[in-house]
């Protein structure tokens, strides 16, 4: 009789990304459900990552992209208003919620809006 291998969590790599997912989600102030929609990964994957499992490279890349997005968005939208802003229909996105634009693969529309607001073009 052969023993079954025991699954273990992958250790976080050196230069640790441990809890990066939790940190980014905390900065955004969103639930796992909303963060799941924002990143395109399941709530289960997010819970696993927040528990210390290392995301695969594509997941890690997406979390880092989300981190950069959060940092820039916080420059034009009050940090505590971001969760509601993401989930509220917006005329700038043809009535879509910013989250829906992201889910459609149109995050460039949000980056353009951030650039527009930062440049002062609306003044």
Secondary structure as GFF3:
##gff-version 3
##sequence-region A 1 123
A	DSSP	alpha_helix	20	28	.	.	.	ID=ss1
A	DSSP	alpha_helix	32	39	.	.	.	ID=ss2
A	DSSP	alpha_helix	43	50	.	.	.	ID=ss3
A	DSSP	alpha_helix	57	73	.	.	.	ID=ss4
A	DSSP	three_ten_helix	79	81	.	.	.	ID=ss5
A	DSSP	alpha_helix	82	86	.	.	.	ID=ss6
A	DSSP	three_ten_helix	91	93	.	.	.	ID=ss7
A	DSSP	alpha_helix	98	103	.	.	.	ID=ss8
A	DSSP	alpha_helix	107	119	.	.	.	ID=ss9
###
